[in-house]
Amino acid sequence: MARKIVAGNWKMNLNLNDAKALVQQVSQQNNREDVTVMMFPPALFVADVASEANGIKVGTQNFYFEEKGAFTGELAIDQIRSVGGEISLIGHSERRAIFAESDELLKRKVDAAVDADFDFIFCCGEPLEIREAGNQETYVKAQLEAALFHLPKDAFLKSVIAYEPVWAIGTGKTASSDQAEEMHAAIRSWIVEKYDATTAEKVSILYGGSCNENNARELFSCPNVDGGLIGGASLKADAFCAIIDSF
C-alpha cells in the first residue's frame, strides 16, 4: 500500500520569519498520523524550518550530485543532512525548463541520492504542446525511463514520483480528476512492466498541478493518486492543512 503524502514546495517564497511562522502553524494544526507531510522551503531556511517542524519531513528543492568541490552555489546531500534536511525534489518542471536540467543530469542526481541513502521525489510531466498533440504518455514514460527506471527494484522502492502537468502549474488550470487518474494509472502500469505489481502498489505517485484546498478531495479520491506536491497553497497554513485533511 502506497503512503499518502502531502508535500509543500515553497519555491522562492517567504522570508525567514514567515517560514518559521508557517511551519509552526502547520505543526500545530496537523494531527493526521496517516498522512506523511513534507515541506520544501528555500535552502536558506531548512535548518530553521526543521527545528520547528513537528511530525513534518523537511527537505530541499534541489541538490547537486557531487559530494563536495568547486561547484559554486550548489548544495551537497551531506550539507543538507547536516542542517536537518531529509529529502529533496529531483527534476521539478521549473528546474528542467528554466535551468535546463537534462535527463542525464537528473539521472546522476537520482544515483547520488540512492548511493547516499537519501530520500527524493522524482518529478515528471508534459508541457502544453505535448498534451495538445496527445503525446503526453510517450513523453512522461521517456522521462521516467531516462532517469529513474534504471534503478534496481530495492532502490526504486524508496522513491516517490510526482506527476506535474506543466501546463497546469501556476496557470490556474488544473487537470481534471479523470486526466490526473489516467496519467497516474499509466505511470503505475509502467512500474508493473518494469518491476512488478507489488512494487507498483508500494510506490507513491503524487499529483503536482495546481492542487489546492478546493480540488484536493476530488483528486485524492482517484485510485492511483496518493497525494499532492503542492505549490502556492502550501504557503498558507489553513489551505495546506485542509489539503492534508482531504484524504
N, C-alpha and C positions, 0 to 999 in steps of 0.2 A: 504494500500500500504506500503510495507516494505521500510525502509530507505536504501538509497545507502550509503555504508560505506567503507572507505579505512583506515585500521589500520596498523601502523608500529610497529612491535615487534623488538626492537633493541637487545634483548638478552644481552649477556655480552660483549658489544662492545662500543667503543668510550670512550674518556676521557671528562672531563667537557668542555674544550674549543671547542672540536669537536661537542659535544652535543648542545651547545648554538649556534654554527655556523649553524648547520643543521636545527634547529627549526626556526632560523631567516630566512634562505634561503627559506624554505618551506612556511613560513608565507608570505613572500614577493611574491613568485611565484604563490601561490594558490589563485584563485579567484572564485572557484566553490562554490556557495551557496547551490547547490542542492545535494552536497555530504558531508556527515559527515566525517571529517578527525580526526584520533586519533593517538597518539604516546604513546608507552610504553617503556620509557627509563629505564636504570638501576635505582633502587630506590634512590640511592645516588643523582641522578640528577633531580628528579621530581620537586623540588621547583624551580630550575634554569630554567628548560625547561618550566614549567608552566608560569613563569614570562615573558618569551619571546614569548610564543605562542599567535598567533592572529587568532582566529577562529578555533583553534585546541583543541580537548579534550585530556588531558594528564592523564595517569594513570600508574599503576604498573603491573609488570608481575606476581605478586604473593602477597598473604597476608595470615594471619592466622585467624582462626575463633573465637578465644577468644578476648575479649575486651581489656584485659591487663593481665600482670602477668609475671611469671618467665619462659619465652619462648625465650631463648637466640637466637638472630639472626633473629627473626620473626618481622613482621610488623602488626599492628592493623589498622583497617579501619579508626578509628578516627585520628590516626597518619598520615595516607596517606592524608586524607582530610585537615589536618592542614597545609600541605605544597602545597596544590593546586591540589592534585590528585582527579580525579572524577570517576574513573573506574578501574577495574582490569581484567586481564585474570584469568580464573579458568581452571585447568586441561590441560594445554598445554602438548603435547605429550612428551616433554622433562622432564617436571615435573613428569609425570607418569612413564616414562621409566628409567630416571636417578635417580630420588629421590623417587621412589616407592610410589607415591601418589595413594592411593586406591580410589575406588568409594565411600566408606563410608566417607573418609576424604573430598573428593570433595563435597559430599552432605552437609556436615557440613559447608563448605565454602559458598556454594550456600545459605544455610539457614541464615548464618550470614550476607551475603550481602543483602538478602531480608529484614531481620529484621532491618538492618541499612539504608534501602532505598539507597543502594549503587549499582551503575551500574556494570555489568560484561559481559564478553564474555566467554561463556562456550565452551571449545574445545573438540572435539571428532574425532576419526579416527582410521583406522586399520593399523597394521604393514604388511610387505610384505607377510609373510607366510599365513596370513588370507586372503589377496587379492588373492594370488595364489590358495588357496583352494576354492575360490568362496564364502566365508562366510562373506564377508565384511558387508552386510546389517544386518545380525543377530548380528554381533559384535558391530556395531555402535548403533543399536537400544538398545542393552543391556546397553551400556554406558549411553545413554540418560534416559532410564527407571530407572537406578540405582541412578542417581544423579541430575536429572533435572525435569523429568516428574511427580514428586510427588508434584510439586508446584500447588497451586490453579491458576486458569486462570489469575486473575488480576496481580499476581506476575510473572507468566510466560511471560506475555505480555511485561514485562520490560527487558527481557533477549535478548541477541544476541547469535547465535550459529555460531561457526567456525568449518567447516569440514576440517580436516587435514589428507590427505592420508600420513601416517607416512613414507611410502616408497618413497615419493616424496619430503621430507624435507631435504634440504642440500645435496641432491644426484645429483642434476642436472636433475633428472627425473621430469616430470610433468604429472599429469593425463591429458588425452585428454579432450577436452571440453565435449565430449559425456560421458566420465566416471564421470566427475565432475557433469554434469547435472543429470545424473542417480542417484547419491547419494543425491544430493540436493533435487531432486524431491521426493526421498524416505523419506527423513527427513521431508519434508513438509507434505507428506501423513500421516506420523505417528503423526504429530501435529494435523491434521484433526481428526484422530482416537481418540486421547487422549482428545482433546479440541473441536475445530470446525473449519470450513473452514475460517471464518472471522479471527480467531486468527492466523491461518496458514498464511494468506495473510499479516498480520501485522508484523510478526517476521522476522528479517533479518537473512539470512543464508550466511555466508562468506566462500570463498574458501581459504584454507591456505596451499597450497603445491607448493612451488617454483613458485609463481606468480611473474611476472616481467613486465617490460615495453614492452616486445616483445609479450607476450601472453595474457596480461590483456584484451585487447579489445575483443578477441575471447571468453575468459572465461566469461567476464561480459555480453556478448550478450546472454548467456544462460538464459532462462526464470526464473529459480529458483536460480540463482547466484546473490546475492545482493551486492557483493563487495569482498574484499580480506583482509586477515590477512597476511601482507607482512613481510618477514624476511630480507634477505640480501639486496634486492632492496630498502628497506626503509632507508638504511644508506647513500644513495646518493640522494641529493635533486632533481636533474633533473630527475632521474629514478622514484622517488616516485611521483613527480608531474605529470609525464607522465602517471603513473598508474591511478592517480586521474582523469586525463583528458580522460581516456579510455572509460568512460561512454558516 
